[in-house]
Amino acid sequence: MSDPIAVPQTGRLSVAVWLRVADETQQPPLRLGIQGQWSGHLYTRSGAIGQASGGQRLQADWAEYVFQVQDCRPKA
């Protein structure tokens, strides 16, 4: 969990993480997400990271994975 992040004016946000797995044949289920408040409403956005969650295959070597959120603000 991070410190609060200001919502970008574009409503778009990317979260990048560096991950690796000990054994590429054992792909763990993994999701990245954000939670926030906009105009008093709580919202969450999440996405799959890793093959077991329907995302890109995780590797044994360190690699960067980016989770992009297109709508950081809930629709009114």
Distance bins in CASP14 RR format, pairs under 12 A and 6 or more apart:
PFRMAT RR
TARGET T0000
AUTHOR 0000-0000-0000
RMODE 2
METHOD distances of the structure
MODEL  1
1 15 0 0 0 0 0 1 0 0 0 0 0
1 32 0 0 0 0 0 1 0 0 0 0 0
1 33 0 0 0 0 0 1 0 0 0 0 0
1 34 0 0 0 0 0 1 0 0 0 0 0
1 35 0 0 0 0 1 0 0 0 0 0 0
1 36 0 0 0 0 0 1 0 0 0 0 0
2 13 0 0 0 0 0 1 0 0 0 0 0
2 15 0 0 0 0 1 0 0 0 0 0 0
2 16 0 0 0 0 0 1 0 0 0 0 0
2 17 0 0 0 0 0 1 0 0 0 0 0
2 32 0 0 0 0 0 1 0 0 0 0 0
2 33 0 0 0 0 0 1 0 0 0 0 0
2 34 0 0 0 0 1 0 0 0 0 0 0
2 35 0 0 0 0 0 1 0 0 0 0 0
2 36 0 0 0 0 0 1 0 0 0 0 0
4 34 0 0 0 0 0 1 0 0 0 0 0
4 35 0 0 0 0 0 1 0 0 0 0 0
4 36 0 0 0 0 1 0 0 0 0 0 0
4 37 0 0 0 0 1 0 0 0 0 0 0
5 11 0 0 0 0 0 1 0 0 0 0 0
5 13 1 0 0 1 0 0 0 0 0 0 0
5 14 0 0 0 0 0 1 0 0 0 0 0
5 15 0 0 0 0 1 0 0 0 0 0 0
5 33 0 0 0 0 0 1 0 0 0 0 0
5 34 1 0 0 1 0 0 0 0 0 0 0
5 35 0 0 0 0 0 1 0 0 0 0 0
5 36 0 0 0 0 1 0 0 0 0 0 0
5 37 0 0 0 0 0 1 0 0 0 0 0
5 69 0 0 0 0 0 1 0 0 0 0 0
5 72 0 0 0 0 1 0 0 0 0 0 0
6 13 0 0 0 0 1 0 0 0 0 0 0
6 36 0 0 0 0 0 1 0 0 0 0 0
6 37 0 0 0 0 0 1 0 0 0 0 0
6 38 0 0 0 0 0 1 0 0 0 0 0
6 72 0 0 0 0 1 0 0 0 0 0 0
6 73 0 0 0 0 0 1 0 0 0 0 0
7 13 1 0 0 1 0 0 0 0 0 0 0
7 34 0 0 0 0 1 0 0 0 0 0 0
7 36 0 0 0 0 1 0 0 0 0 0 0
7 37 0 0 0 0 1 0 0 0 0 0 0
7 38 1 0 0 1 0 0 0 0 0 0 0
7 39 0 0 0 0 0 1 0 0 0 0 0
7 43 0 0 0 0 0 1 0 0 0 0 0
7 45 0 0 0 0 0 1 0 0 0 0 0
7 69 0 0 0 0 0 1 0 0 0 0 0
7 71 0 0 0 0 0 1 0 0 0 0 0
7 72 1 0 1 0 0 0 0 0 0 0 0
7 73 1 0 0 1 0 0 0 0 0 0 0
7 74 0 0 0 0 0 1 0 0 0 0 0
8 14 0 0 0 0 1 0 0 0 0 0 0
8 34 0 0 0 0 0 1 0 0 0 0 0
8 68 0 0 0 0 0 1 0 0 0 0 0
8 69 0 0 0 0 1 0 0 0 0 0 0
8 70 0 0 0 0 0 1 0 0 0 0 0
8 71 0 0 0 0 0 1 0 0 0 0 0
8 72 1 0 0 1 0 0 0 0 0 0 0
8 73 0 0 0 0 1 0 0 0 0 0 0
9 72 0 0 0 0 1 0 0 0 0 0 0
9 73 0 0 0 0 1 0 0 0 0 0 0
10 68 0 0 0 0 0 1 0 0 0 0 0
10 69 0 0 0 0 0 1 0 0 0 0 0
10 70 0 0 0 0 1 0 0 0 0 0 0
10 71 0 0 0 0 0 1 0 0 0 0 0
10 72 0 0 0 0 1 0 0 0 0 0 0
10 73 0 0 0 0 0 1 0 0 0 0 0
11 34 0 0 0 0 0 1 0 0 0 0 0
11 38 0 0 0 0 1 0 0 0 0 0 0
11 43 0 0 0 0 0 1 0 0 0 0 0
11 45 0 0 0 0 0 1 0 0 0 0 0
11 68 0 0 0 0 0 1 0 0 0 0 0
11 69 1 0 0 1 0 0 0 0 0 0 0
11 70 1 0 0 1 0 0 0 0 0 0 0
11 71 1 0 0 1 0 0 0 0 0 0 0
11 72 1 0 1 0 0 0 0 0 0 0 0
11 73 1 0 1 0 0 0 0 0 0 0 0
11 74 0 0 0 0 0 1 0 0 0 0 0
11 75 0 0 0 0 0 1 0 0 0 0 0
12 34 0 0 0 0 0 1 0 0 0 0 0
12 45 0 0 0 0 0 1 0 0 0 0 0
12 67 0 0 0 0 0 1 0 0 0 0 0
12 68 1 0 0 1 0 0 0 0 0 0 0
12 69 1 0 0 1 0 0 0 0 0 0 0
12 70 1 0 1 0 0 0 0 0 0 0 0
12 71 1 0 0 1 0 0 0 0 0 0 0
12 72 1 0 0 1 0 0 0 0 0 0 0
12 73 0 0 0 0 0 1 0 0 0 0 0
13 32 0 0 0 0 0 1 0 0 0 0 0
13 33 0 0 0 0 0 1 0 0 0 0 0
13 34 1 0 0 1 0 0 0 0 0 0 0
13 36 0 0 0 0 0 1 0 0 0 0 0
13 45 0 0 0 0 1 0 0 0 0 0 0
13 66 0 0 0 0 0 1 0 0 0 0 0
13 67 0 0 0 0 1 0 0 0 0 0 0
13 68 1 0 0 1 0 0 0 0 0 0 0
13 69 1 0 1 0 0 0 0 0 0 0 0
13 70 0 0 0 0 1 0 0 0 0 0 0
13 71 0 0 0 0 1 0 0 0 0 0 0
13 72 1 0 1 0 0 0 0 0 0 0 0
13 73 0 0 0 0 0 1 0 0 0 0 0
14 32 0 0 0 0 0 1 0 0 0 0 0
14 33 0 0 0 0 0 1 0 0 0 0 0
14 34 0 0 0 0 0 1 0 0 0 0 0
14 45 0 0 0 0 0 1 0 0 0 0 0
14 64 0 0 0 0 0 1 0 0 0 0 0
14 65 0 0 0 0 0 1 0 0 0 0 0
14 66 1 0 1 0 0 0 0 0 0 0 0
14 67 1 0 0 1 0 0 0 0 0 0 0
14 68 1 0 1 0 0 0 0 0 0 0 0
14 69 1 0 0 1 0 0 0 0 0 0 0
14 70 0 0 0 0 0 1 0 0 0 0 0
14 72 0 0 0 0 0 1 0 0 0 0 0
15 31 0 0 0 0 0 1 0 0 0 0 0
15 32 1 0 1 0 0 0 0 0 0 0 0
15 33 1 0 0 1 0 0 0 0 0 0 0
15 34 1 0 0 1 0 0 0 0 0 0 0
15 35 0 0 0 0 0 1 0 0 0 0 0
15 45 0 0 0 0 1 0 0 0 0 0 0
15 46 0 0 0 0 0 1 0 0 0 0 0
15 47 0 0 0 0 1 0 0 0 0 0 0
15 49 0 0 0 0 1 0 0 0 0 0 0
15 64 0 0 0 0 0 1 0 0 0 0 0
15 65 0 0 0 0 1 0 0 0 0 0 0
15 66 1 0 0 1 0 0 0 0 0 0 0
15 67 1 0 1 0 0 0 0 0 0 0 0
15 68 0 0 0 0 1 0 0 0 0 0 0
15 69 1 0 0 1 0 0 0 0 0 0 0
15 72 0 0 0 0 0 1 0 0 0 0 0
16 32 0 0 0 0 1 0 0 0 0 0 0
16 49 0 0 0 0 0 1 0 0 0 0 0
16 63 0 0 0 0 0 1 0 0 0 0 0
16 64 1 0 1 0 0 0 0 0 0 0 0
16 65 1 0 0 1 0 0 0 0 0 0 0
16 66 1 0 1 0 0 0 0 0 0 0 0
16 67 1 0 0 1 0 0 0 0 0 0 0
16 68 0 0 0 0 1 0 0 0 0 0 0
17 30 0 0 0 0 1 0 0 0 0 0 0
17 31 0 0 0 0 0 1 0 0 0 0 0
17 32 1 0 0 1 0 0 0 0 0 0 0
17 33 0 0 0 0 0 1 0 0 0 0 0
17 47 0 0 0 0 0 1 0 0 0 0 0
17 49 1 0 0 1 0 0 0 0 0 0 0
17 50 0 0 0 0 0 1 0 0 0 0 0
17 58 0 0 0 0 0 1 0 0 0 0 0
17 62 0 0 0 0 0 1 0 0 0 0 0
17 63 0 0 0 0 1 0 0 0 0 0 0
17 64 1 0 0 1 0 0 0 0 0 0 0
17 65 1 0 1 0 0 0 0 0 0 0 0
17 66 0 0 0 0 1 0 0 0 0 0 0
17 67 1 0 0 1 0 0 0 0 0 0 0
18 49 0 0 0 0 0 1 0 0 0 0 0
18 58 0 0 0 0 0 1 0 0 0 0 0
18 59 0 0 0 0 0 1 0 0 0 0 0
18 61 0 0 0 0 0 1 0 0 0 0 0
18 62 1 0 1 0 0 0 0 0 0 0 0
18 63 1 0 0 1 0 0 0 0 0 0 0
18 64 1 0 1 0 0 0 0 0 0 0 0
18 65 1 0 0 1 0 0 0 0 0 0 0
18 66 0 0 0 0 0 1 0 0 0 0 0
19 27 0 0 0 0 0 1 0 0 0 0 0
19 28 0 0 0 0 1 0 0 0 0 0 0
19 30 1 0 0 1 0 0 0 0 0 0 0
19 32 0 0 0 0 1 0 0 0 0 0 0
19 49 1 0 0 1 0 0 0 0 0 0 0
19 50 0 0 0 0 1 0 0 0 0 0 0
19 56 0 0 0 0 0 1 0 0 0 0 0
19 57 0 0 0 0 0 1 0 0 0 0 0
19 58 1 0 0 1 0 0 0 0 0 0 0
19 59 0 0 0 0 1 0 0 0 0 0 0
19 60 0 0 0 0 0 1 0 0 0 0 0
19 61 0 0 0 0 0 1 0 0 0 0 0
19 62 1 0 0 1 0 0 0 0 0 0 0
19 63 1 0 0 1 0 0 0 0 0 0 0
19 64 0 0 0 0 1 0 0 0 0 0 0
19 65 1 0 1 0 0 0 0 0 0 0 0
19 66 0 0 0 0 0 1 0 0 0 0 0
19 67 0 0 0 0 0 1 0 0 0 0 0
20 27 0 0 0 0 0 1 0 0 0 0 0
20 28 0 0 0 0 0 1 0 0 0 0 0
20 30 0 0 0 0 0 1 0 0 0 0 0
20 50 0 0 0 0 0 1 0 0 0 0 0
20 57 0 0 0 0 0 1 0 0 0 0 0
20 58 1 0 0 1 0 0 0 0 0 0 0
20 59 1 0 0 1 0 0 0 0 0 0 0
20 60 1 0 0 1 0 0 0 0 0 0 0
20 61 1 0 0 1 0 0 0 0 0 0 0
20 62 1 0 1 0 0 0 0 0 0 0 0
20 63 1 0 0 1 0 0 0 0 0 0 0
20 64 0 0 0 0 0 1 0 0 0 0 0
20 65 0 0 0 0 0 1 0 0 0 0 0
21 27 1 0 0 1 0 0 0 0 0 0 0
21 28 1 0 0 1 0 0 0 0 0 0 0
21 29 0 0 0 0 0 1 0 0 0 0 0
21 30 0 0 0 0 1 0 0 0 0 0 0
21 49 0 0 0 0 0 1 0 0 0 0 0
21 50 0 0 0 0 1 0 0 0 0 0 0
21 51 0 0 0 0 1 0 0 0 0 0 0
21 52 0 0 0 0 0 1 0 0 0 0 0
21 57 0 0 0 0 1 0 0 0 0 0 0
21 58 1 0 1 0 0 0 0 0 0 0 0
21 59 1 0 0 1 0 0 0 0 0 0 0
21 60 1 0 0 1 0 0 0 0 0 0 0
21 61 0 0 0 0 1 0 0 0 0 0 0
21 62 0 0 0 0 0 1 0 0 0 0 0
21 63 0 0 0 0 1 0 0 0 0 0 0
21 65 0 0 0 0 0 1 0 0 0 0 0
22 28 0 0 0 0 0 1 0 0 0 0 0
22 58 0 0 0 0 0 1 0 0 0 0 0
22 59 0 0 0 0 0 1 0 0 0 0 0
22 60 1 0 0 1 0 0 0 0 0 0 0
22 61 0 0 0 0 0 1 0 0 0 0 0
23 58 0 0 0 0 0 1 0 0 0 0 0
23 59 0 0 0 0 0 1 0 0 0 0 0
23 60 1 0 0 1 0 0 0 0 0 0 0
24 50 0 0 0 0 0 1 0 0 0 0 0
24 51 0 0 0 0 1 0 0 0 0 0 0
24 52 0 0 0 0 0 1 0 0 0 0 0
24 57 1 0 0 1 0 0 0 0 0 0 0
24 58 1 0 0 1 0 0 0 0 0 0 0
24 59 1 0 0 1 0 0 0 0 0 0 0
24 60 1 0 1 0 0 0 0 0 0 0 0
24 61 0 0 0 0 1 0 0 0 0 0 0
24 63 0 0 0 0 0 1 0 0 0 0 0
25 51 0 0 0 0 0 1 0 0 0 0 0
25 52 0 0 0 0 0 1 0 0 0 0 0
25 57 0 0 0 0 0 1 0 0 0 0 0
25 58 0 0 0 0 0 1 0 0 0 0 0
25 59 0 0 0 0 0 1 0 0 0 0 0
25 60 0 0 0 0 1 0 0 0 0 0 0
26 50 0 0 0 0 0 1 0 0 0 0 0
26 51 0 0 0 0 0 1 0 0 0 0 0
26 52 0 0 0 0 1 0 0 0 0 0 0
26 57 0 0 0 0 0 1 0 0 0 0 0
26 58 0 0 0 0 1 0 0 0 0 0 0
26 60 0 0 0 0 0 1 0 0 0 0 0
27 48 0 0 0 0 0 1 0 0 0 0 0
27 49 0 0 0 0 0 1 0 0 0 0 0
27 50 1 0 0 1 0 0 0 0 0 0 0
27 51 1 0 1 0 0 0 0 0 0 0 0
27 52 1 0 1 0 0 0 0 0 0 0 0
27 53 0 0 0 0 1 0 0 0 0 0 0
27 54 0 0 0 0 1 0 0 0 0 0 0
27 55 0 0 0 0 1 0 0 0 0 0 0
27 56 0 0 0 0 0 1 0 0 0 0 0
27 57 1 0 0 1 0 0 0 0 0 0 0
27 58 1 0 1 0 0 0 0 0 0 0 0
27 59 0 0 0 0 0 1 0 0 0 0 0
27 60 0 0 0 0 0 1 0 0 0 0 0
28 48 0 0 0 0 0 1 0 0 0 0 0
28 49 0 0 0 0 1 0 0 0 0 0 0
28 50 1 0 0 1 0 0 0 0 0 0 0
28 51 0 0 0 0 1 0 0 0 0 0 0
28 52 1 0 1 0 0 0 0 0 0 0 0
28 53 0 0 0 0 1 0 0 0 0 0 0
28 54 0 0 0 0 0 1 0 0 0 0 0
28 55 0 0 0 0 0 1 0 0 0 0 0
28 57 0 0 0 0 0 1 0 0 0 0 0
28 58 1 0 0 1 0 0 0 0 0 0 0
29 47 0 0 0 0 0 1 0 0 0 0 0
29 48 0 0 0 0 1 0 0 0 0 0 0
29 49 0 0 0 0 1 0 0 0 0 0 0
29 50 1 0 0 1 0 0 0 0 0 0 0
29 51 0 0 0 0 1 0 0 0 0 0 0
29 52 1 0 1 0 0 0 0 0 0 0 0
29 53 1 0 1 0 0 0 0 0 0 0 0
29 54 0 0 0 0 1 0 0 0 0 0 0
29 55 0 0 0 0 0 1 0 0 0 0 0
29 58 0 0 0 0 0 1 0 0 0 0 0
30 46 0 0 0 0 0 1 0 0 0 0 0
30 47 0 0 0 0 1 0 0 0 0 0 0
30 48 1 0 0 1 0 0 0 0 0 0 0
30 49 1 0 1 0 0 0 0 0 0 0 0
30 50 1 0 1 0 0 0 0 0 0 0 0
30 51 0 0 0 0 1 0 0 0 0 0 0
30 52 1 0 0 1 0 0 0 0 0 0 0
30 53 1 0 1 0 0 0 0 0 0 0 0
30 54 0 0 0 0 1 0 0 0 0 0 0
30 55 0 0 0 0 1 0 0 0 0 0 0
30 56 0 0 0 0 0 1 0 0 0 0 0
30 57 0 0 0 0 0 1 0 0 0 0 0
30 58 1 0 0 1 0 0 0 0 0 0 0
30 65 0 0 0 0 1 0 0 0 0 0 0
30 67 0 0 0 0 0 1 0 0 0 0 0
31 44 0 0 0 0 0 1 0 0 0 0 0
31 45 0 0 0 0 0 1 0 0 0 0 0
31 46 1 0 1 0 0 0 0 0 0 0 0
31 47 1 0 1 0 0 0 0 0 0 0 0
31 48 1 0 1 0 0 0 0 0 0 0 0
31 49 1 0 0 1 0 0 0 0 0 0 0
31 50 0 0 0 0 1 0 0 0 0 0 0
31 52 0 0 0 0 0 1 0 0 0 0 0
31 53 1 0 1 0 0 0 0 0 0 0 0
31 54 0 0 0 0 1 0 0 0 0 0 0
31 55 0 0 0 0 1 0 0 0 0 0 0
31 65 0 0 0 0 0 1 0 0 0 0 0
31 67 0 0 0 0 1 0 0 0 0 0 0
32 44 0 0 0 0 0 1 0 0 0 0 0
32 45 0 0 0 0 1 0 0 0 0 0 0
32 46 1 0 0 1 0 0 0 0 0 0 0
32 47 1 0 1 0 0 0 0 0 0 0 0
32 48 0 0 0 0 1 0 0 0 0 0 0
32 49 1 0 1 0 0 0 0 0 0 0 0
32 50 0 0 0 0 1 0 0 0 0 0 0
32 53 0 0 0 0 1 0 0 0 0 0 0
32 55 0 0 0 0 0 1 0 0 0 0 0
32 56 0 0 0 0 0 1 0 0 0 0 0
32 65 1 0 0 1 0 0 0 0 0 0 0
32 66 0 0 0 0 1 0 0 0 0 0 0
32 67 1 0 1 0 0 0 0 0 0 0 0
32 68 0 0 0 0 0 1 0 0 0 0 0
32 69 0 0 0 0 1 0 0 0 0 0 0
33 43 0 0 0 0 0 1 0 0 0 0 0
33 44 1 0 0 1 0 0 0 0 0 0 0
33 45 1 0 0 1 0 0 0 0 0 0 0
33 46 1 0 1 0 0 0 0 0 0 0 0
33 47 1 0 0 1 0 0 0 0 0 0 0
33 48 0 0 0 0 0 1 0 0 0 0 0
33 49 0 0 0 0 1 0 0 0 0 0 0
33 53 0 0 0 0 0 1 0 0 0 0 0
33 67 1 0 0 1 0 0 0 0 0 0 0
33 68 0 0 0 0 0 1 0 0 0 0 0
33 69 1 0 0 1 0 0 0 0 0 0 0
33 72 0 0 0 0 0 1 0 0 0 0 0
34 42 0 0 0 0 0 1 0 0 0 0 0
34 43 0 0 0 0 1 0 0 0 0 0 0
34 44 1 0 0 1 0 0 0 0 0 0 0
34 45 1 0 1 0 0 0 0 0 0 0 0
34 46 1 0 0 1 0 0 0 0 0 0 0
34 47 0 0 0 0 1 0 0 0 0 0 0
34 67 0 0 0 0 1 0 0 0 0 0 0
34 68 0 0 0 0 0 1 0 0 0 0 0
34 69 1 0 0 1 0 0 0 0 0 0 0
34 70 0 0 0 0 0 1 0 0 0 0 0
34 71 0 0 0 0 0 1 0 0 0 0 0
34 72 1 0 0 1 0 0 0 0 0 0 0
34 73 0 0 0 0 0 1 0 0 0 0 0
35 41 0 0 0 0 0 1 0 0 0 0 0
35 42 1 0 0 1 0 0 0 0 0 0 0
35 43 1 0 0 1 0 0 0 0 0 0 0
35 44 1 0 1 0 0 0 0 0 0 0 0
35 45 0 0 0 0 1 0 0 0 0 0 0
35 46 0 0 0 0 1 0 0 0 0 0 0
35 69 0 0 0 0 0 1 0 0 0 0 0
35 72 0 0 0 0 0 1 0 0 0 0 0
35 74 0 0 0 0 0 1 0 0 0 0 0
36 42 1 0 0 1 0 0 0 0 0 0 0
36 43 1 0 1 0 0 0 0 0 0 0 0
36 44 1 0 0 1 0 0 0 0 0 0 0
36 45 0 0 0 0 1 0 0 0 0 0 0
36 69 0 0 0 0 0 1 0 0 0 0 0
36 72 0 0 0 0 1 0 0 0 0 0 0
36 73 0 0 0 0 1 0 0 0 0 0 0
36 74 0 0 0 0 1 0 0 0 0 0 0
37 43 1 0 0 1 0 0 0 0 0 0 0
37 44 0 0 0 0 0 1 0 0 0 0 0
37 72 0 0 0 0 0 1 0 0 0 0 0
37 73 0 0 0 0 0 1 0 0 0 0 0
37 74 0 0 0 0 1 0 0 0 0 0 0
38 44 0 0 0 0 0 1 0 0 0 0 0
38 45 0 0 0 0 0 1 0 0 0 0 0
38 71 0 0 0 0 0 1 0 0 0 0 0
38 72 1 0 0 1 0 0 0 0 0 0 0
38 73 1 0 1 0 0 0 0 0 0 0 0
38 74 1 0 1 0 0 0 0 0 0 0 0
38 75 0 0 0 0 1 0 0 0 0 0 0
38 76 0 0 0 0 1 0 0 0 0 0 0
39 73 0 0 0 0 1 0 0 0 0 0 0
39 74 1 0 0 1 0 0 0 0 0 0 0
39 75 0 0 0 0 0 1 0 0 0 0 0
39 76 1 0 0 1 0 0 0 0 0 0 0
40 73 0 0 0 0 0 1 0 0 0 0 0
40 74 0 0 0 0 1 0 0 0 0 0 0
40 76 0 0 0 0 0 1 0 0 0 0 0
41 73 0 0 0 0 1 0 0 0 0 0 0
41 74 1 0 1 0 0 0 0 0 0 0 0
41 75 0 0 0 0 0 1 0 0 0 0 0
41 76 0 0 0 0 1 0 0 0 0 0 0
42 74 0 0 0 0 1 0 0 0 0 0 0
43 69 0 0 0 0 0 1 0 0 0 0 0
43 71 0 0 0 0 1 0 0 0 0 0 0
43 72 0 0 0 0 1 0 0 0 0 0 0
43 73 1 0 0 1 0 0 0 0 0 0 0
43 74 1 0 1 0 0 0 0 0 0 0 0
43 75 0 0 0 0 1 0 0 0 0 0 0
43 76 0 0 0 0 0 1 0 0 0 0 0
44 69 0 0 0 0 0 1 0 0 0 0 0
44 71 0 0 0 0 0 1 0 0 0 0 0
44 72 0 0 0 0 0 1 0 0 0 0 0
44 74 0 0 0 0 1 0 0 0 0 0 0
45 67 0 0 0 0 1 0 0 0 0 0 0
45 68 0 0 0 0 1 0 0 0 0 0 0
45 69 1 0 1 0 0 0 0 0 0 0 0
45 70 0 0 0 0 1 0 0 0 0 0 0
45 71 1 0 0 1 0 0 0 0 0 0 0
45 72 1 0 0 1 0 0 0 0 0 0 0
45 73 0 0 0 0 0 1 0 0 0 0 0
45 74 0 0 0 0 1 0 0 0 0 0 0
46 53 0 0 0 0 1 0 0 0 0 0 0
46 67 0 0 0 0 1 0 0 0 0 0 0
46 68 0 0 0 0 0 1 0 0 0 0 0
46 69 0 0 0 0 1 0 0 0 0 0 0
47 53 1 0 0 1 0 0 0 0 0 0 0
47 54 0 0 0 0 1 0 0 0 0 0 0
47 55 0 0 0 0 1 0 0 0 0 0 0
47 56 0 0 0 0 0 1 0 0 0 0 0
47 65 0 0 0 0 0 1 0 0 0 0 0
47 66 0 0 0 0 0 1 0 0 0 0 0
47 67 1 0 1 0 0 0 0 0 0 0 0
47 68 0 0 0 0 1 0 0 0 0 0 0
47 69 0 0 0 0 1 0 0 0 0 0 0
47 70 0 0 0 0 0 1 0 0 0 0 0
48 54 1 0 1 0 0 0 0 0 0 0 0
48 55 1 0 1 0 0 0 0 0 0 0 0
48 56 0 0 0 0 1 0 0 0 0 0 0
48 57 0 0 0 0 0 1 0 0 0 0 0
48 58 0 0 0 0 0 1 0 0 0 0 0
48 65 0 0 0 0 0 1 0 0 0 0 0
48 67 0 0 0 0 1 0 0 0 0 0 0
49 55 1 0 0 1 0 0 0 0 0 0 0
49 56 1 0 0 1 0 0 0 0 0 0 0
49 57 0 0 0 0 0 1 0 0 0 0 0
49 58 1 0 0 1 0 0 0 0 0 0 0
49 59 0 0 0 0 0 1 0 0 0 0 0
49 63 0 0 0 0 0 1 0 0 0 0 0
49 64 0 0 0 0 0 1 0 0 0 0 0
49 65 1 0 1 0 0 0 0 0 0 0 0
49 66 0 0 0 0 1 0 0 0 0 0 0
49 67 1 0 0 1 0 0 0 0 0 0 0
49 68 0 0 0 0 0 1 0 0 0 0 0
50 56 1 0 1 0 0 0 0 0 0 0 0
50 57 1 0 0 1 0 0 0 0 0 0 0
50 58 1 0 1 0 0 0 0 0 0 0 0
50 59 0 0 0 0 1 0 0 0 0 0 0
50 63 0 0 0 0 0 1 0 0 0 0 0
50 65 1 0 0 1 0 0 0 0 0 0 0
50 67 0 0 0 0 0 1 0 0 0 0 0
51 57 1 0 1 0 0 0 0 0 0 0 0
51 58 1 0 0 1 0 0 0 0 0 0 0
51 59 0 0 0 0 0 1 0 0 0 0 0
51 65 0 0 0 0 0 1 0 0 0 0 0
52 58 0 0 0 0 1 0 0 0 0 0 0
53 65 0 0 0 0 0 1 0 0 0 0 0
53 67 0 0 0 0 0 1 0 0 0 0 0
55 65 0 0 0 0 1 0 0 0 0 0 0
55 66 0 0 0 0 0 1 0 0 0 0 0
55 67 0 0 0 0 0 1 0 0 0 0 0
56 63 0 0 0 0 1 0 0 0 0 0 0
56 64 0 0 0 0 0 1 0 0 0 0 0
56 65 1 0 0 1 0 0 0 0 0 0 0
56 66 0 0 0 0 1 0 0 0 0 0 0
56 67 0 0 0 0 0 1 0 0 0 0 0
57 63 0 0 0 0 1 0 0 0 0 0 0
57 65 0 0 0 0 0 1 0 0 0 0 0
58 64 0 0 0 0 0 1 0 0 0 0 0
58 65 1 0 0 1 0 0 0 0 0 0 0
59 65 0 0 0 0 1 0 0 0 0 0 0
END
